[in-house]
């Protein structure tokens, strides 16, 4: 397989493991035409694999990350909107971009670029308008793998191990209108640039380089917390906390999509800019 063919293989399959075996095709296995046993570095055709994998890693339209089982994974750009749309279903480190750089001394160093810093603005815009079920269909193989892994993590004795929360879990059993408010809020934030979703146990953080907003799902409303560099004089602020000399956290109650108005967009944009 030539480097050009390797890149075409990734484009055709969308998500490809570099050398591991899993729920998606593996590039090393495709090159050899047989399963890879042990490290491919010891295989007689190791140089062919090396050349092909480095060509793929150097392609601008391929994200190199650890999406599948924590193993080196290639994701073609055509799947990036789906990945961004469902970012809340994955651990942040699985979505970080891995990029190889050559140091002046000739060493190869792998740099990690946190999600969502590597996400282009056009991908963010496409992701914001993509229905969740469409994104889930695009990533079905990876999501199915995660569901099976979650089931295996439950011991036979019945004591469930703690697993990472997902965005969807915050809205389970809640009024669908609350999810509509959240989606509208996320779409608004992504107009400013890349935004990541970082679900916690009791809230969902919206992140740039750091968290700039937090959402708590309550009965009948969302409580949005935004960063600010000073007080906000508005009756809509239900609670404020000064966390340092020039840092405030303000809480706003959102009961409908109409609450995501010009005032709130301004507060959210300011918070986003502070987290750059």
N, C-alpha and C positions, 0 to 999 in steps of 0.2 A: 504494500500500500504506500503510495507516494504521499508527501505532505498535503498536496492539493486534494487527494482522495480522502485523507483523514479529516480535513476541514469539512468536506462535503458530507462525510459520514455523520459528523456532529450536527450539521445543519439539518440533514434529513431526519435524524432521530430526536433532535431537540434537547434531550438530556442524556448524557453519556458519562459513564464512570471511566476514569483514566485507565485503571488497571484492575480494580477490585471487581468482584462479582456481586450482582444485586438485582433489583427489580427493573433496571434499565440496561441497555446494551453497554458493553465494555470495549473501549478502543483497543487495548492490548490484545484481548481475545479475538477481536475482529481481524486484527493484523495477522495473528498467528493461525487463525482458523481452528483453534482448539483452546480449552481452558488453560489459564496460567496457573501453574502449581508453584507456590513459593514466590520468590522475588523474580520479576522479569529481567532484572539486571544480569542474572546468571544464564539467561537463555541465549542460544547461539545467534538469534536474530534481535538481540537487545539493542543494537545500534539503530535498526530500522524503527523500533518502538520509540527510542529516544528522539530521533529526528522528527517522527510524526507527532509525538506528544508536545514537543517544544514548538512545533509549527502551530499547533492548535492553541497552546498557551499564549502565543504571541499574536493571536488574531483578535482584532478589536471587537468583533461581533460575538465573541465567546467569553462568558463569565466563568472564571475558574474559582471554585469555592468548595465547600465540604457539605453540600446539601444532602446527599444520600448517605446515611449511616456514618457521617463524619469522615467519609472518604473523599479523595480528590474527585470532583465532579465538574463536567463541562455543561453549561447551560447556554444554548444559542439565544441570540438577541430576540428572536421572534417569540420566545417564551418569557422574556423579562417582565412584560406587563402583568401576566398572570402571577408570576412570582412576587412582584411588588404588591399586587392586590391582596394576596394571601400571606403577606409577610408575618402577620400576627400568629400564624399557625406554626411558625418555625422559631427555633432558638436563634438569637442574633448572630452567634458565631457561625452558624450554618450558612448565613447569607453574606458573610464578609468576603470581599474579593481578595484573591491571592495573586500577587504579581511578582514575577521574578525580575530582579535588577542585577546588573553587573557592577561591582564596586571597582574603584581604580586599581585595586590590587588583583583583580581578576576573579574574585570570589563571586559565587552566585548567592544572592540573598533573597528570600521570599518576604515581601512586604504584605501586611494585612491592612486592607482598607475597609473600615467598618461600614455596614449597611446603615443608612442609605446613601452614604457619601459618593459611591460610585455610580449611582443611578442617574442617567441622563434626564433632562427635563421633559423631553418628548415621551419618554417611557412613563414617567410619573403621570403625565396628562392622560395617556392611554389607559393606564392602570386605574385612574380615578373614575373613568367612565365604563369600566368593564364590569359586567354583572358577576357577582361572586360565584354563582353556579357555573358560569362559563370558565372562569379561572380554575375552578376545582376540576372541571372536565379536562382541561389542558394538563393539569398536574396530577391526574388521577393515579398514575402508577406510584408516584412518590408519596401521595397522601395515604394510599392503601397500605403502603409499607409502614408508615408511621402508626396507623391504627392497629395493625397487627403487633407492632412492637409495644404499643401501649397495653394491649391485652396480655402480652407475655409478661409485662412488668407487674401484673397482679398475682401475688403468691397464691398457691393452692389453698392455704389456710384461710383465705378470705380477707386478710389485711392488705389493703390497697397501698401501694407505694405512692409517694408524692410525685406527680408529674407536672411539667411546666404548664401553666394556664394558657389558654388560647383566647383570642378575642371573642369567638363565638360563645365560649362558656359564660361570659359576663352577661350575655343576652338570653341565655337559655331560660325558657319559661316566662320571659318578660314581654310586655306589650311591643309588638313589631314597630310601633311608632318610635320607640326609643332607638332602635337600630337605624331607622331612617334619619333621625337627628344626628346620630354618630356618623353615618355615611356622608351626610351633608357637611358636617364639620370637617371630616377628613378630606373631602373633595376641595373644600375651601382652603384648607391648609396647604394642600399640594399645589395650589396655584402659585404659592410663594417659592416652591422648589421641592427637592426631595424630602420626603417625610417617612419615617419608620414608625411601626406600631410595636410597642413593647408591653405586652400584657403582664400585669402583676397579679397577685392574689386578690386584691381588693380594688384595683384600678387599672386603667390602660394609659400608658405614657405615649405621647407623641414626641418623636425625637428628630433632631437635626444632627448636630454633633453631640449635643446633650438633650435631655428632655426639656421641652419648652411648654408643654401643657399636659394635664392629666384629666382623665374622665372617670368618674364614679357613676355606676348605674344604680339608681335608686328606684323605688316604686313610684312610677308616674313622671319621673324626670331624670335628667343627667345633671351632675354637678361638675362643671368645668373649672379647673384651676389653671390659671395662666400666670406666667412670669411677668414682672414689670420692674422698671427701675425707679418707680415712685408710686405714690398713692393714685388711685383712680376715683375721681369724684363722680359717682353715678349711683342712683338708687338700685341699680341691677346688681351691684356688688353685695353679696350676702355675707361675706366674711373676708377679712384681709389679715395678712400676717407679714410683718417685716422680719426677714430672715438674716439680713445683714445691712450695712450702711446704705447700699444702693440696690437692694434686691427685695422685692415684695412678691408674695403669692396672693392672688385675688381669686375668689370663688364666685362663679356665676351659675344661676339655675337656668337650665334649658328645658322647656316643657313642650316645645314644638319646633319644626324646622324654621318657622318665622323668626325665632329667637337668634338664628344665625344671620344677623343683619349687619349693616355697615359698621355700627359701633363695635360689635364683637369681632368682625373681620379686622378692624384696626388694632384691637388689643392682641388678637392672635398673631397678626403680622409683626407687631413690635416684639412679642415674645419669641417669635421665630428668628428674628434678626439678632436678638440677644444670645441665641444659642448657636450662632455660626462660628 
